[in-house]
Amino acid sequence: MHGKACSSMGFAALLALLVCAAMLTGSGCGGTKPSKAQTIELYSQKLREAVSSNVHEEGRRSQLLLVVDRVEALHFLFSQETVEFVESYRKLNADYDSTRPAFDQLFADFNAKRIKARNEALDLHFQLASLATADEWDAIGKAETKLYEEANAARPVEESTK
């Protein structure tokens, strides 16, 4: 159980980094770097492969793959919510007559979405961990961590360029 506790703490730290980086991410540069959506798709697929190749019991494998689908959907949703927050912030910031309460509300609304996403991510993490055996978890946990790291580092999804 100690290994799972350490993995859980590491996962929580990664999730916190994801949220911080999402807040600070600006427009991506050109080049051939994949978009955040492409990165989420790629590393979600790698997580699916880790599940498929390490979990031989069909019932648990199916359950784990359903959780992976939910993890991927959560990444897409939070990524889009972050883009919407940044766009709303830029619009509000461009309006000279914007008031402090308008900014406070914008940040409060995003913070509520961030907390909801964090809680769901933790729930999904623990579902993955509880469905996997200790031997299976090594590869699955690494793939899950890699998904969070790479999605965090990827450029934002379809952000408008102004």
ZATI-142267 format. One record per residue (C-alpha): residue number from 1; residue in three letters; y, x, z. Coordinates in steps of 0.02 Angstrom, whole numbers, plus 50000, padded with zeros to 5 digits. Layout:
% ZATI-142267
BAPA    k    r      v      u      w
BAPA  NUM  Ala      Y      X      Z
...
***
This chain:
% ZATI-142267
BAPA    k    r      v      u      w
BAPA    1  Met  50000  50000  50000
BAPA    2  His  50115  50148  50030
BAPA    3  Gly  50116  50186  49843
BAPA    4  Lys  50168  50009  49801
BAPA    5  Ala  50306  50015  49934
BAPA    6  Cys  50374  50176  49858
BAPA    7  Ser  50363  50103  49683
BAPA    8  Ser  50453  49947  49743
BAPA    9  Met  50593  50049  49819
BAPA   10  Gly  50608  50150  49659
BAPA   11  Phe  50610  49990  49558
BAPA   12  Ala  50749  49918  49666
BAPA   13  Ala  50851  50077  49641
BAPA   14  Leu  50825  50067  49453
BAPA   15  Leu  50879  49886  49453
BAPA   16  Ala  51037  49931  49548
BAPA   17  Leu  51074  50066  49419
BAPA   18  Leu  51046  49940  49279
BAPA   19  Val  51176  49824  49351
BAPA   20  Cys  51303  49963  49380
BAPA   21  Ala  51281  50033  49206
BAPA   22  Ala  51292  49861  49128
BAPA   23  Met  51461  49839  49210
BAPA   24  Leu  51525  50006  49146
BAPA   25  Thr  51453  50004  48971
BAPA   26  Gly  51581  50001  48833
BAPA   27  Ser  51561  49985  48647
BAPA   28  Gly  51421  50090  48576
BAPA   29  Cys  51453  50229  48453
BAPA   30  Gly  51386  50226  48277
BAPA   31  Gly  51231  50322  48231
BAPA   32  Thr  51050  50278  48232
BAPA   33  Lys  51027  50235  48415
BAPA   34  Pro  50938  50069  48433
BAPA   35  Ser  51033  49922  48503
BAPA   36  Lys  50996  49855  48676
BAPA   37  Ala  50897  49712  48598
BAPA   38  Gln  50791  49833  48496
BAPA   39  Thr  50764  49942  48650
BAPA   40  Ile  50711  49792  48755
BAPA   41  Glu  50589  49739  48619
BAPA   42  Leu  50517  49915  48600
BAPA   43  Tyr  50491  49951  48785
BAPA   44  Ser  50430  49774  48822
BAPA   45  Gln  50298  49805  48689
BAPA   46  Lys  50253  49971  48772
BAPA   47  Leu  50233  49876  48936
BAPA   48  Arg  50120  49750  48848
BAPA   49  Glu  50017  49895  48778
BAPA   50  Ala  50001  49971  48952
BAPA   51  Val  49936  49804  49016
BAPA   52  Ser  49820  49775  48869
BAPA   53  Ser  49743  49949  48871
BAPA   54  Asn  49723  49962  49061
BAPA   55  Val  49675  49786  49116
BAPA   56  His  49502  49744  49053
BAPA   57  Glu  49480  49579  49144
BAPA   58  Glu  49539  49447  49020
BAPA   59  Gly  49607  49322  49148
BAPA   60  Arg  49717  49447  49240
BAPA   61  Arg  49770  49529  49077
BAPA   62  Ser  49830  49360  49011
BAPA   63  Gln  49924  49326  49172
BAPA   64  Leu  50005  49499  49168
BAPA   65  Leu  50057  49477  48986
BAPA   66  Leu  50141  49311  49030
BAPA   67  Val  50239  49402  49166
BAPA   68  Val  50287  49537  49041
BAPA   69  Asp  50354  49400  48926
BAPA   70  Arg  50461  49337  49069
BAPA   71  Val  50523  49515  49108
BAPA   72  Glu  50575  49535  48926
BAPA   73  Ala  50663  49365  48925
BAPA   74  Leu  50756  49411  49084
BAPA   75  His  50816  49574  49006
BAPA   76  Phe  50881  49480  48854
BAPA   77  Leu  50965  49347  48960
BAPA   78  Phe  51052  49468  49078
BAPA   79  Ser  51104  49578  48934
BAPA   80  Gln  51186  49428  48849
BAPA   81  Glu  51267  49373  49011
BAPA   82  Thr  51340  49547  49032
BAPA   83  Val  51411  49545  48855
BAPA   84  Glu  51488  49374  48889
BAPA   85  Phe  51562  49438  49052
BAPA   86  Val  51641  49588  48967
BAPA   87  Glu  51711  49478  48828
BAPA   88  Ser  51783  49356  48956
BAPA   89  Tyr  51857  49499  49056
BAPA   90  Arg  51940  49572  48901
BAPA   91  Lys  52012  49402  48854
BAPA   92  Leu  52076  49371  49029
BAPA   93  Asn  52145  49547  49044
BAPA   94  Ala  52239  49528  48879
BAPA   95  Asp  52329  49374  48946
BAPA   96  Tyr  52481  49437  49039
BAPA   97  Asp  52492  49274  49137
BAPA   98  Ser  52314  49285  49205
BAPA   99  Thr  52307  49260  49392
BAPA  100  Arg  52209  49349  49526
BAPA  101  Pro  52107  49191  49563
BAPA  102  Ala  52052  49184  49380
BAPA  103  Phe  51986  49363  49392
BAPA  104  Asp  51907  49326  49561
BAPA  105  Gln  51815  49177  49486
BAPA  106  Leu  51757  49275  49335
BAPA  107  Phe  51686  49412  49446
BAPA  108  Ala  51610  49287  49569
BAPA  109  Asp  51522  49195  49428
BAPA  110  Phe  51452  49357  49355
BAPA  111  Asn  51400  49418  49526
BAPA  112  Ala  51301  49257  49553
BAPA  113  Lys  51213  49284  49386
BAPA  114  Arg  51180  49466  49431
BAPA  115  Ile  51104  49420  49598
BAPA  116  Lys  50997  49285  49518
BAPA  117  Ala  50935  49409  49386
BAPA  118  Arg  50900  49541  49520
BAPA  119  Asn  50799  49419  49624
BAPA  120  Glu  50701  49361  49472
BAPA  121  Ala  50668  49542  49420
BAPA  122  Leu  50602  49581  49593
BAPA  123  Asp  50492  49426  49592
BAPA  124  Leu  50422  49476  49422
BAPA  125  His  50394  49655  49479
BAPA  126  Phe  50293  49597  49629
BAPA  127  Gln  50195  49476  49519
BAPA  128  Leu  50148  49622  49407
BAPA  129  Ala  50102  49730  49556
BAPA  130  Ser  49998  49594  49639
BAPA  131  Leu  49899  49557  49480
BAPA  132  Ala  49861  49740  49442
BAPA  133  Thr  49738  49850  49535
BAPA  134  Ala  49795  50018  49605
BAPA  135  Asp  49713  50109  49458
BAPA  136  Glu  49795  49994  49330
BAPA  137  Trp  49964  50002  49416
BAPA  138  Asp  49997  50185  49377
BAPA  139  Ala  50017  50154  49190
BAPA  140  Ile  50092  49980  49208
BAPA  141  Gly  50219  50037  49338
BAPA  142  Lys  50272  50184  49231
BAPA  143  Ala  50294  50071  49079
BAPA  144  Glu  50395  49946  49181
BAPA  145  Thr  50507  50085  49248
BAPA  146  Lys  50531  50154  49072
BAPA  147  Leu  50583  49980  49010
BAPA  148  Tyr  50719  49971  49144
BAPA  149  Glu  50777  50149  49113
BAPA  150  Glu  50788  50132  48924
BAPA  151  Ala  50863  49957  48925
BAPA  152  Asn  50993  50020  49048
BAPA  153  Ala  51038  50168  48938
BAPA  154  Ala  51043  50070  48774
BAPA  155  Arg  51204  50015  48693
BAPA  156  Pro  51257  49835  48723
BAPA  157  Val  51190  49689  48623
BAPA  158  Glu  51298  49624  48482
BAPA  159  Glu  51461  49659  48569
BAPA  160  Ser  51613  49613  48467
BAPA  161  Thr  51716  49762  48410
BAPA  162  Lys  51901  49745  48436
***
